[in-house]
């Protein structure tokens, strides 16, 4: 367990036995059924390895569980997330800002899910809009019901950041989004908790929920606000709201507008589709929507990632056991491994970094680069070399790099998305995209540390150097 976390005041499972089974075994059984059901109903649309956020419902599992499972199923098996942010809108309290839980961890029948209490406390210190409000969390179901899905899909090892919005003001949502945006990066997954229409009849729900989902997928905050107003003006009988968590979804849109993100509708149902309780005269609507980062021209399939991890591991094993590099294993097939492409290989043992070596390819293929960089990382001079008895304990992280792009202004750099390469004469240095996220550096610190610590040209040396950006596809195994 992370030493930063406290168990002084865990948030217990208040809605177990109501929204979902309170018994661990029964809950596991239902989750398995829901994920299988979602697979049958949706055929699991193509999973994108650049998943950044998911909008999913928070009703009782008998009503919205299949839709939630379809959304959570978009999480790739080989994508690593350090944290899961769950953003929800309060059903019971109104307050000017966002409540974060700083007191301890969240509990479900499946066990404890650790909260990044340090980050939560830092949020409270950083802006007046973020407050400690334990009651808002204690009496709110819309975060809790997401957690068993997350635990079932991601297992242990991730940190939770639970945030409840109490505001009803779009301008406050925008300010909250601006404060949270620094963590809207590939390292962190965002779950946006919201149901759609409340309580029209079955057919009206389908129609109004489609309008709302299309507005969300436009990635335009003002369009969502306009459609929500238009929906209200339709005077649909018994329609109380067309998006109960609209402030959370709006906050998401403020983080993604004018950025390279694709919104994709995954699956829709409403409570009228529930087999046992599906009355159709008064329903609640549910959509799952995935938000994916747009990538450049290069993509790596699951099999290619497995091949790269396997070859890196074999190369390290041969070197550590024999003291010499083995022969390069040819690439399987004619895919991206045969292209000239840069790569970094990082080695972790018991979650501690033990080596990180890479480079920008000039003539060598990705297949050649990953095997050579893996060997170099195993005896990175900054760390103790990997020993034979540690080979089975290694976790590898591979970052495949897009081609370098020279920029005219450092304002083009997006922290968390772009790695940087700084070059002045014979001096050069680079930081991978994930470095800014893991350190919490702002742009000036990102550039300054790279310029001074990597390129060796001083803290402000980047101002008179060539600066390039690149993106990375990062995966572990």
C-alpha positions in Angstrom: 0.0 0.0 0.0 1.3 3.5 -0.9 2.7 5.1 2.2 1.2 8.4 1.2 -2.3 7.1 1.9 -4.2 7.1 5.2 -6.8 4.7 6.4 -7.9 7.0 9.2 -11.4 7.5 7.9 -12.3 5.2 5.1 -15.4 5.9 3.1 -17.5 2.8 3.6 -19.8 1.2 1.0 -23.1 3.0 1.8 -25.1 1.8 -1.2 -24.0 -1.9 -1.3 -27.2 -4.0 -1.1 -29.2 -1.2 -2.8 -27.6 -0.3 -6.2 -25.6 -3.5 -6.4 -25.0 -6.7 -4.4 -23.6 -6.2 -0.9 -22.1 -9.7 -0.8 -18.6 -10.0 -2.4 -19.3 -13.3 -4.2 -22.7 -12.1 -5.5 -21.1 -8.9 -6.7 -18.3 -10.7 -8.5 -20.9 -13.0 -10.2 -23.0 -10.1 -11.3 -20.0 -8.2 -12.7 -19.0 -11.2 -14.7 -22.5 -11.5 -16.1 -22.7 -7.8 -16.9 -19.4 -7.8 -18.8 -20.4 -10.9 -20.8 -23.8 -9.3 -21.5 -22.1 -6.2 -22.7 -19.9 -8.2 -25.0 -23.0 -9.9 -26.5 -25.0 -6.7 -26.9 -22.2 -4.5 -28.3 -19.8 -6.9 -29.9 -17.2 -4.8 -28.1 -16.4 -2.1 -30.6 -12.8 -1.6 -31.5 -10.9 -0.9 -28.3 -8.7 2.2 -28.6 -5.4 2.1 -26.7 -5.6 5.8 -26.3 -8.7 5.9 -24.1 -8.7 9.0 -21.9 -12.2 9.1 -20.4 -15.5 7.3 -20.3 -19.0 8.6 -19.6 -21.0 5.9 -17.8 -24.2 5.7 -15.9 -24.6 5.3 -12.1 -28.0 3.7 -11.6 -28.7 0.3 -10.0 -26.9 -2.5 -11.8 -30.1 -4.2 -12.9 -31.0 -1.1 -14.9 -27.7 0.4 -16.2 -25.1 -2.3 -15.5 -24.8 -3.5 -19.0 -24.3 0.0 -20.3 -21.6 0.7 -17.7 -19.9 -2.6 -18.4 -19.8 -1.7 -22.1 -18.1 1.5 -21.3 -15.6 0.1 -18.9 -14.9 -2.7 -21.4 -13.2 0.0 -23.6 -10.3 -0.1 -21.3 -7.5 -1.9 -23.1 -5.9 -4.8 -21.2 -2.4 -3.5 -22.0 -2.8 0.1 -21.1 -1.3 1.3 -17.8 -3.1 3.9 -15.7 -1.6 5.3 -12.5 -4.9 6.9 -11.3 -8.6 6.8 -12.0 -10.3 10.1 -11.5 -14.1 9.7 -11.0 -16.0 12.9 -11.6 -19.6 13.1 -10.4 -22.3 15.7 -9.7 -23.9 15.9 -6.3 -27.5 14.6 -6.0 -28.0 16.0 -2.5 -25.8 19.0 -1.8 -25.3 22.4 -3.5 -22.0 24.2 -3.0 -19.8 26.4 -5.0 -17.1 24.2 -6.3 -15.9 20.6 -6.1 -15.5 18.2 -3.1 -12.5 15.9 -2.9 -12.1 13.1 -0.4 -8.9 13.7 1.6 -9.7 11.5 4.7 -8.9 8.0 3.5 -9.7 5.3 1.1 -13.0 4.1 -0.5 -14.4 0.7 0.4 -16.6 -1.7 -1.6 -17.5 -5.4 -1.0 -14.6 -6.2 -3.3 -12.1 -4.5 -0.9 -10.4 -1.2 -0.4 -9.5 1.1 -3.3 -6.7 3.5 -2.3 -7.4 7.2 -2.7 -4.6 9.5 -3.7 -5.1 11.6 -0.6 -1.9 13.6 -1.3 -3.2 14.8 -4.6 -6.6 15.5 -3.1 -5.1 17.6 -0.4 -3.0 19.4 -2.9 -6.1 20.3 -4.9 -7.7 21.7 -1.8 -4.7 23.9 -1.2 -4.3 24.9 -4.8 -7.7 26.6 -5.4 -10.7 27.8 -3.3 -13.0 25.9 -5.6 -11.8 22.6 -4.2 -13.0 21.8 -0.7 -13.1 18.9 1.8 -16.8 17.9 2.2 -17.0 14.4 3.6 -20.8 14.5 3.8 -21.0 15.0 0.0 -19.1 11.8 -0.5 -20.8 9.8 2.3 -24.3 10.4 0.9 -23.5 10.2 -2.8 -23.9 7.0 -4.8 -22.7 8.2 -8.2 -19.0 7.6 -7.4 -19.4 4.4 -5.3 -21.3 2.5 -8.0 -18.5 3.0 -10.5 -15.8 1.4 -8.2 -16.7 -2.3 -8.5 -16.5 -2.0 -12.3 -13.1 -0.4 -12.0 -11.8 -3.0 -9.5 -13.1 -5.8 -11.6 -11.4 -4.4 -14.8 -8.2 -2.9 -13.5 -7.5 -4.9 -10.3 -5.2 -3.5 -7.7 -2.4 -1.0 -8.1 -4.3 2.1 -9.2 -5.1 5.2 -7.2 -8.5 6.8 -7.0 -9.3 10.5 -7.1 -13.0 11.0 -6.3 -14.4 14.4 -7.1 -18.0 15.6 -6.5 -19.3 18.8 -8.1 -21.7 20.9 -6.1 -22.0 23.8 -8.6 -24.7 24.5 -11.1 -22.8 27.2 -12.9 -21.1 26.6 -16.2 -18.4 29.2 -15.5 -17.5 27.4 -12.3 -17.3 24.1 -14.3 -14.9 25.8 -16.7 -12.6 27.0 -13.8 -12.7 23.5 -12.3 -11.7 22.1 -15.7 -8.8 24.5 -16.0 -7.5 23.4 -12.6 -7.9 19.7 -13.4 -6.5 19.8 -16.9 -2.9 19.2 -15.8 -4.0 15.6 -14.8 -6.0 15.0 -18.0 -3.1 13.0 -19.4 -2.5 9.5 -20.8 -1.3 8.4 -17.4 -4.7 8.9 -15.8 -8.1 7.5 -16.7 -11.2 9.7 -16.2 -14.7 8.2 -15.4 -17.5 10.7 -15.8 -20.6 9.5 -13.9 -23.9 10.5 -15.3 -27.3 9.1 -16.3 -29.2 10.8 -19.1 -33.0 11.5 -19.3 -35.2 11.3 -16.2 -38.5 10.2 -16.4 -40.0 10.5 -19.9 -41.6 7.5 -21.5 -39.5 5.0 -23.4 -39.6 6.4 -26.9 -39.2 10.0 -25.8 -36.2 9.0 -23.8 -34.5 7.4 -26.8 -35.0 10.5 -28.9 -33.9 13.1 -26.3 -30.9 10.9 -25.2 -29.7 10.7 -28.8 -29.8 14.5 -29.1 -27.9 14.9 -25.8 -25.3 12.2 -26.8 -24.7 13.9 -30.2 -24.1 17.2 -28.5 -21.6 15.6 -26.1 -19.8 14.0 -29.0 -19.4 17.3 -30.8 -16.8 18.2 -28.1 -18.3 21.7 -27.9 -19.4 22.8 -24.4 -21.7 25.5 -25.6 -23.5 23.1 -27.9 -24.2 20.8 -25.0 -25.6 23.7 -23.0 -27.8 24.7 -25.9 -29.1 21.2 -26.5 -29.9 20.8 -22.8 -31.9 24.1 -23.0 -33.6 23.0 -26.2 -34.5 19.7 -24.7 -36.2 21.5 -21.8 -38.1 23.7 -24.2 -39.5 20.6 -25.9 -41.9 20.3 -23.0 -41.7 16.5 -23.0 -44.1 15.0 -20.5 -42.3 14.1 -17.2 -38.8 15.0 -18.4 -37.1 16.3 -15.3 -33.6 16.5 -16.8 -31.9 15.2 -19.9 -28.5 14.8 -18.2 -28.4 14.5 -14.4 -24.6 14.8 -14.3 -24.5 17.7 -16.8 -22.0 19.7 -14.7 -19.5 16.7 -14.7 -19.9 16.2 -18.5 -19.6 19.9 -19.1 -16.4 20.0 -17.1 -15.1 17.1 -19.2 -15.9 19.1 -22.4 -14.1 22.1 -21.1 -11.0 19.9 -20.7 -11.2 18.5 -24.2 -12.5 21.3 -26.4 -10.2 22.4 -29.1 -8.0 19.4 -28.3 -7.3 16.3 -30.3 -10.0 14.0 -28.8 -12.6 11.7 -30.4 -15.9 11.0 -28.7 -17.5 7.7 -29.5 -20.9 6.4 -28.5 -20.5 2.9 -27.3 -23.9 1.6 -26.1 -27.4 2.8 -25.1 -30.3 1.5 -23.1 -32.8 2.9 -20.7 -34.5 1.5 -17.7 -37.4 0.3 -19.8 -35.0 -2.4 -21.3 -34.5 -4.0 -17.9 -36.1 -7.5 -18.0 -37.6 -7.6 -14.6 -38.4 -4.0 -13.8 -38.6 -2.4 -17.2 -41.7 -0.2 -17.0 -41.8 1.9 -20.2 -44.0 4.8 -19.2 -41.4 6.4 -16.9 -37.7 5.6 -17.6 -34.2 6.8 -17.1 -31.7 6.8 -20.0 -28.1 5.5 -20.0 -25.3 6.0 -22.5 -21.7 4.9 -22.4 -19.4 7.2 -24.4 -15.6 6.8 -24.8 -13.2 9.7 -25.2 -10.0 8.7 -27.1 -6.9 10.7 -27.8 -6.3 11.2 -31.5 -2.9 9.8 -32.5 -0.6 10.3 -35.4 -0.3 7.9 -38.3 1.3 5.2 -36.3 -0.6 2.6 -34.3 0.5 -0.6 -32.7 -1.7 -3.6 -32.4 -2.0 -5.7 -29.2 0.0 -8.5 -30.9 2.8 -6.2 -31.9 2.9 -4.8 -28.3 3.2 -8.4 -27.0 5.9 -9.1 -29.5 7.9 -6.0 -28.4 7.6 -6.9 -24.7 8.6 -10.5 -25.4 11.7 -9.6 -27.4 12.8 -6.9 -24.9 12.5 -9.5 -22.1 14.3 -12.2 -24.0 17.1 -9.8 -24.9 17.6 -8.8 -21.2 17.5 -12.4 -20.1 20.2 -13.5 -22.5 22.5 -10.5 -21.6 22.1 -10.9 -17.8 22.6 -14.7 -17.9 25.4 -14.8 -20.4 27.1 -11.3 -20.2 26.8 -10.8 -24.0 24.1 -9.6 -26.4 22.2 -12.3 -28.3 21.3 -12.1 -32.0 18.5 -9.8 -33.1 15.3 -11.9 -33.4 13.6 -11.0 -36.7 10.2 -9.3 -36.7 7.1 -11.4 -37.2 5.1 -10.2 -40.2 5.4 -7.0 -42.1 4.0 -4.5 -39.6 5.3 -1.5 -37.7 8.2 -3.4 -36.2 9.9 -3.2 -39.6 9.7 0.6 -39.7 12.4 3.0 -38.7 11.2 4.3 -35.3 12.6 5.4 -32.0 11.9 3.7 -28.7 12.6 3.9 -24.9 12.7 0.8 -22.7 12.2 1.2 -18.9 12.7 -1.6 -16.4 10.9 -1.7 -13.1 11.6 -4.2 -10.2 9.0 -4.1 -7.4 7.7 -0.8 -8.9 11.1 0.9 -8.7 12.8 2.1 -11.8 16.0 0.2 -12.5 16.9 1.4 -16.0 15.6 3.6 -18.8 17.4 3.8 -22.1 16.2 4.7 -25.6 16.8 6.8 -28.7 15.5 8.3 -31.9 16.1 5.8 -34.7 18.0 7.0 -37.7 18.4 3.8 -39.7 17.4 1.0 -37.4 14.0 -0.5 -37.3 11.7 -0.6 -34.2 12.4 -4.3 -34.0 16.2 -3.7 -33.8 15.9 -0.7 -31.5 13.7 -2.3 -28.8 16.1 -5.3 -28.4 19.2 -3.1 -28.2 17.7 -0.6 -25.9 16.4 -3.3 -23.6 19.9 -4.7 -23.1 21.3 -1.2 -22.5 18.5 -0.5 -19.9 19.5 -3.7 -18.0 22.8 -2.1 -17.1 21.9 1.6 -17.1 24.9 3.2 -15.3 22.5 5.3 -13.1 21.1 2.2 -11.4 22.3 -1.1 -10.1 22.4 -3.6 -12.9 19.6 -6.2 -13.2 20.6 -9.5 -11.5 19.6 -13.0 -12.6 17.4 -13.5 -9.6 15.4 -10.4 -10.5 14.6 -11.4 -14.1 11.2 -12.9 -13.1 10.3 -9.8 -11.1 10.8 -7.3 -14.0 8.0 -5.2 -15.4 8.9 -3.5 -18.7 7.5 -0.3 -20.0 8.0 0.5 -23.7 7.5 3.9 -25.2 7.4 3.9 -29.0 8.1 7.3 -30.4 6.5 9.2 -33.3 8.8 11.1 -35.6 10.3 14.4 -34.3 8.6 17.6 -35.2 10.4 20.9 -34.9 8.3 23.6 -33.3 8.4 27.4 -33.6 7.0 28.1 -30.2 7.1 26.2 -26.9 3.4 27.1 -26.5 2.8 24.3 -28.9 3.9 21.8 -26.3 1.0 19.9 -24.5 2.2 18.5 -21.2 1.4 14.8 -21.0 1.0 14.5 -24.7 4.3 15.7 -26.0 7.8 14.6 -25.3 10.5 17.2 -26.0 13.9 17.0 -27.6 16.3 20.0 -27.2 19.3 20.3 -29.4 22.1 22.9 -29.4 25.2 22.1 -31.4 26.5 18.7 -30.2 24.4 18.9 -27.0 21.0 17.3 -26.8 18.5 15.9 -24.3 15.0 14.6 -24.2 12.1 13.9 -21.8 9.3 11.4 -22.6 5.7 12.7 -22.4 5.0 10.9 -19.1 7.9 12.7 -17.3 5.9 16.0 -17.0 3.0 14.0 -15.5 5.0 12.0 -13.0 6.9 15.0 -11.8 4.1 17.5 -11.8 6.3 20.0 -13.6 4.8 23.0 -15.4 6.0 23.9 -18.9 8.9 26.0 -17.7 10.2 23.3 -15.4 9.8 20.7 -18.1 11.9 22.7 -20.5 14.4 23.9 -17.8 15.1 20.5 -16.4 15.5 19.0 -19.9 17.7 21.8 -21.0 20.0 21.8 -17.9 19.9 18.2 -16.7 19.7 16.3 -20.0 21.2 18.6 -22.7 23.7 20.3 -20.4 23.1 23.8 -21.8 21.7 25.5 -18.7 18.2 26.1 -17.3 17.3 28.7 -20.0 19.4 27.1 -22.8 16.3 26.0 -24.6 15.5 29.6 -25.5 18.4 29.6 -28.0 18.2 25.9 -29.0 16.1 23.9 -31.4 13.1 22.3 -29.7 11.3 19.3 -31.1 8.2 17.5 -29.9 7.1 13.9 -30.4 4.3 11.6 -29.1 4.7 8.1 -27.5 2.6 5.0 -27.3 3.3 3.6 -23.9 2.5 0.1 -22.7 3.7 -2.3 -20.0 4.2 -6.0 -19.6 
